[in-house]
Amino acid sequence: MVAGMYLLASAGLVEPLPQLLQRALLGAVPGPVFGFLIDRLQHLGKVIEEAGLVVAIVAGFAGLGAGYGLASARIGPVRSALAWALGGWLLLGLVVLPLSGAGLLGLAGGPSAAVGWALLFFLYGATLAAARAPCELNVADAGRRRLLGVLPLVVGMAGLGFLAWRFWPAWYESVAAPPEAGLGYVTPEVTPPNRFFVVSQSFTDPVISRQQWKLAVAGLVQSPQGFDYDHLLSMPQLTEYVTIECVSNLVGGRLLSTAAFTGVPLRALVAAAEPQAGARFVLFRARDGYSEFLPLDEVMGRPDILVAHKLGGEPLTAKHGFPARVVVPGRYGMKGPKWLDEIRLAASPAGGFWEAEGWDREAIVRTTARFDTPVTGAVFRLGGVELAGVAFAGTRGISGVEFTTNPGQNWSPGRILPSLSPATWVRWRAAWVPPRPGSYSLQVRARDGHGDLQIAALVGSFPSGSTGYHTVDVQVIA
């Protein structure tokens, strides 16, 4: 059944139950608890969540199957299989799917979703009957009885193989080899597109047809608009270098990347729709169900907020939000939805996927600095040691980077390399000569463009982004 959900999902008929239940599960977990878990699990968190839901759903259907085994002894395999399949379909369609946001019978996903779920439960009933029939029907040949009895097991094992083929490579890559893990010790000035970090709230990213996509601008507007992909490309374009950081990036973490984004200023699309006098907020809705918002005054006052369609000079890939995504310099990545479908003007804020879980609605990037080299556990011979890393403070810029080898006593300045734009990180360098062999604890901190020092207290990412000085422990030998 679970394998069947994903097969039908690949055909565009249904959204798998683990994906649907994930949204309800996230909504039920208190924000501080979720922040605690994501800080410690990072990419592994989504893998554990999806695998856990798959196992739970398999267990649920196993329970239904056990109940069917008892019922079939009373009313026969075929009638009980039909009753069990119909009952399971009604339970899903009238209770589970509405609670998950998929609507009655799954109709929020369109008529095809309702048909898909009905088809899946019809096959479920047929499989139940096939599993029980050899025991109940008068099949004279013992070998034939055994063949019929083992057939559902073969189908189930094939489904298990499909799930392993479907999930394991992606699960392994997301944990053991995420994009940001392949950059080496010293960060390049511009992140290669294939190494730009990837974080999304769904298990499966949308795949959207260029020909069928249209970006709607509606709500409190005088002239609702619809921009298809070619129309978006025909408008005046802006290319800007921007660093994007995930709000769940930990101190010293690598969930931040820099690239050139090309697109249309968001305020141009909003202006074309002619906002009404009562409009105060710009709401975003993405194809994967994600939602966000920004104040209208900020949108109209900032030409650097983009509806971007290119990353590094090439069209966005599916995992980076094709056909279009929002880029908001100076805010954490949560404020810039990918797979953008609708821009809606409203009198009050609405949506805000992570804000609903208790995360900071402003999501202003906090000042941070990190070591790229050395790393904790490094061993050096007595002599010069190169220190290098990046520092970032959103659109405030960086005015200084300092490091210490005896935390709390004295700090030495690092050398800042020029940034690509006011919205990107800076790379910094320093030379350190250890005075003697021994163990050293190195720390780094930054000052933003206003001269304000980054926060020293070490706290997790919830609700406004992590703070603290990045620390690495090294050993110097003679």
Secondary structure, DSSP 4 states (H G I P E B T S, - for coil): -HHHHHHHHHTTS---HHHHHHHHHHHHS-HHHHHHHHHHHTHHHHHHHHHHHHHHHHHHHHHHHHHHHHHHHHH-HHHHHHHHHHHHHHHIIIIIHHHHTS-GGGGGG-HHHHHHHHHHHHHHHHHHHHHHHHHHS----HHHHHHHHHHHHHHHHHHHHHHHHHHHHHHHHHHHS-GGGGS-SS--SS--GGGS----SSSS-----TTT-EEEEEESBSS-EEEEHHHHHHS--EEEEEEEE-TTPPTT---EEEEEEEEEEHHHHHHHT-B-TT--EEEEEETTS-EEEEEHHHHHH-TT-EEEEEETTEEPPGGGTTT-EEE-TTB-GGGS-SSEEEEEEESS----TTGGGT--SS-BPPPEEEEEES-TT-EEESS-EEEEEEEE-GGG-EEEEEEESSTTT--EEPEEPPPSSTTS-EEEEEEE--SSSEEEEEEEEEEETTSPBPP-S-B-STTT--BS-EEEEEEEE-
